[in-house]
Amino acid sequence: FRLPVVYILENYNLNRANLIVVVSKAMKNELVSRGIKSQKILINPNGVDENKYHPNIENSDIKQKYGLEDKIVLGFIGTFGQWHGAENIALAYGKLLEKYQEYKTNTKLFLIGDGIKMPEVKENIARFDIANSVVLAGLVAQSEGAKYLSACDILINSTVPNPDGSEFFGSPTKLFEYMAMQKAIISSNMAQMAEILEHNKTAFLVEPANIDELMMAMKTLIDDEKLLKELGKNARAEVVEKYTWDKHVK
């Protein structure tokens, strides 16, 4: 068995570095398993510019453009990758509207982005005939992301485990952006998300890829305005205290 040249070169550099910065505990564990000394690995998660992502962004033009006025808006932003679970959001929302018809009039699902899982998202929208309740915004400029998020009331991070069974090593930037927006968050209870978020304090955590749990989390926050606002307020306070880029540099 011969190791790939890239792997050998990477190990050479890692072993000779004085300090290695990684974005998650899982990534540190992977390097330690390859023989890298633990004491020279610093975990520094991704973060957010809290002055760019904040709750006071003017969004009336976005709400008007996409028909979001007077709606409780459930949002997601991302590249619709294999690990994002965007298709599960559409599936859970479809089941929600199927079971609770009243939400067809007072809610909207706002999906921002595009990518490999978009066909599955569209299949689930068609399956439940909920096209009138879902907005597919498509790709937007990075500079516009915060304004789009500000139009939402509930933000969803539906990360799913790696299909090969390996440990999820990411540090989702969207998680910190969601927190800074002071919005209620629904998140998969796994990996770094489970370390940073606390159920019923800074987010509503659900089992990864559990559609029924995701659906009921949506219902809970739609029905409970007090909890919705409390989660958002707590999340903003937490991210400003611990997870801004400036705090990471310090």
Order of alpha helices (4+ residues) and beta strands (2+ residues): alpha-beta-alpha-beta-alpha-beta-alpha-alpha-beta-alpha-beta-alpha-beta-alpha-beta-alpha-beta-alpha-alpha-alpha
